[in-house]
């Protein structure tokens, strides 16, 4: 059973940075695709950034140029570097693990990100 745990959320001022981590118990990110999603109050969960097991990445238009998704060499942690944060980035951020055909493997429990002055 695959389990992933997010960390790194917090409260930062607009313009600040945070780095989120999604850690798995083993090196699954060489096998599966992974995505960072977020859900703001009253809104649907949306894809923020994704990375395939081959390292290809994609981003929501709203975060392009500000967020970067990456993995570590051991392929057991995926990061989301978030720069130039805006109040509208406030949400709970989740990591999602899926097969290369898109079948859900696991969701993390989420980490709160709040951007406020």
N, C-alpha and C positions, 0 to 999 in steps of 0.2 A: 504494500500500500504506500502510495506516495503522499508525503506530507510536506507542506511548505509553510514557512513562517516569515511574515513581513516585519520589518523594523525600520526605524529611522524617521518616523513622522514627528511632528511637533508644531510649535507656533513660531512663525517667523514674520518679519515685517515685509511689506511689498518691496520687491527688488532683491530680496535675499535668496539664499540657496538652501537646498536640502538634498541629501542623498538617501534614497530608500534602498533597502536590501530585501531580497527574497531568497531565503536559504532553504535548501532541500537537504534531506538526510543522506543523500548519495548523489553521484554525478549524473543527474538525469537530463541536464540541459544539452548534452551531446546527442540525446535521443529524441527529446520532445521539444515542441515549440512553446514559447512562453510569452504571456502578455501582461502588461500593467493596465489595469482598469481603474476607474474612479467613479464614485457615486456621491453626488452632492445632495443635500436634503431636498426632497420633493422632485428629484430628477432621476432619470434612468441611468443605469450603469453604462459607462461608455469606455471604449478602448482608447487608451492614451498612447501606448507604444507597444510594439511587438518585436520579438526576435525569434528567428527560426533556429533549428538545431544546426543549420549551416552558417549561421551568423548574419543572415539578411535581416534588415530592420525596416520598420515602417512606423510612422507617427501620425497622430491626429493633426490636422492643420493648425489647431489652436495652440499646439506645443512645439511645432517645428521650429528649429533654431534655438530653442530654450531648453529642451529636455533631451537627454541622451540615455539610451538603453544599452547595457553591455553585460557581459558575463565574466567571471573570473577564469583563470586558467584551468582550475579543477572542474569547471562546469557544474558546480553545485550551488552557485549563488548568482543571482541576476540583480543588477543594480539599475536604478533610475536616478540619474543625476538631473536635478531640477534647478535651473538658474532663472534669474529675472522673474521671480514668482509674482503672481498677481492675485488679488483677492478672489478672482473667479477660479483660481486653481484650488480653492478650499474644497475638500472632499475627503471621504475615506478612500484610500488607495488599496487595491487588492491585486495580488498576482494570481494568474490563472495558468495552469499547465495543461497542454493539450497534445494529442498525437499530431503527426504531420498531416493527417486527414481532417483534423479539427475536432476530434472526439475529446470531450472533457475528461481530464484525469484528476485534477484537484484544483480547489480554490484555497487561497490563504484566508486568514481571519480578518485581515484588513488592518491598516494603520492610518490614524487621523492626521491630516495635514491641514493646518489653519494658517491662512495668510491674512494678517491684520496689523494695523498700526496701533 
